[in-house]
């Protein structure tokens, strides 16, 4: 049997980014806006409605019935990793005295 992740804790960080802790201890900051495709996700584009998320059955859910599979969230890229990569590229060619 393969691992089935569940979210134990979730907190909005900024914008559409949510910090999550999974049942195996993994922690990620996920940009949920990557799933904003199709009419079912239209309500989530409103920051006030987006902030009404809650945990149900080990995943993120919203009052309009939308949820995102915990497996998809677990496999998603942690935006903190993306930011670190961008910062490394930006400083790679920088003048040594400016670092």
N, C-alpha and C positions, 0 to 999 in steps of 0.2 A: 504494500500500500504506500502511495506517495504522500508527502506532507501536505496537509490542508491548512493554510494560514487563516488566522482570525485576528482581527484588530481588537486589542485590549484597551487602548487609550488613543484618543485623537483630540487635537487642539489646533485651532486656526492660527497660523503664523502671520500671514499677510496675504492680501489679495485672495487668490484661489489656491494658496498653498496650505496644506494641512500636515502637521507633524503627527506621525502615527507610531505606535508601538504594537508589534505583533506578538502572538503567543509564544514565539520562540526567542523573544528578546530583541529581535531586529527592530531598529528604529530608522525611519525614513521621513523626509520632507518631500511630499508629492504635490506637483502642480496638477490639480484636478481638471483644469481647463482643457487639458489634452483630450478629454472625453466629451467636450461640448460639441458634439456633432448630432444633428437631427433634432426634430421638434421636441422630443421628450426632455432634452437638456436645456431648453430655452429659459425656463424659470431660474435655473442655477446661475445664469449669466448676471442676474441681479445680485450684487454683493449682499444685500440685506437678506434675501431669501437663501442664498448660499450659506450664510452663517447659521442657518437653522438646522444644519446637519446633526445627526445623532447616530449612535451605534445601535445596530439591530442585527442579531444573528451573526455577530463577528465581522460585520462590514459597515461601511458608511451608507446612510440612507437620508432621505429628505422627506418632508411632509407630503409632497406630491406623489410619493410612491417610487421615486427614482432611487436606485442604489447602484453601487459599483462592486463587482465581484471582488472578494478579498484576494483571490489569486492574481487578478489583474493589478491590483494595488501593490501587492508584494513584489511582482515582477517589474513594476515601473521604476524608472530611473530616479534616484534621489537627487533633487535639484541642488543640494549642497555639493555634490560631486561635480555637477555641471559647472557651478560657479567657480570651484577650485581650478578646474581645467582652463576656464576662460582667463582667470587671473594669472595662471602660469604662462599662458601664451602672451598675455599683455606685458609681462615683466621680462620675458625671454630676451627681447632685443633692447631692453632699456639700458641707458647709460649706467655704468657701475656706481657712480656717485649719487644717482637719483633713487636708488633702491631703498 
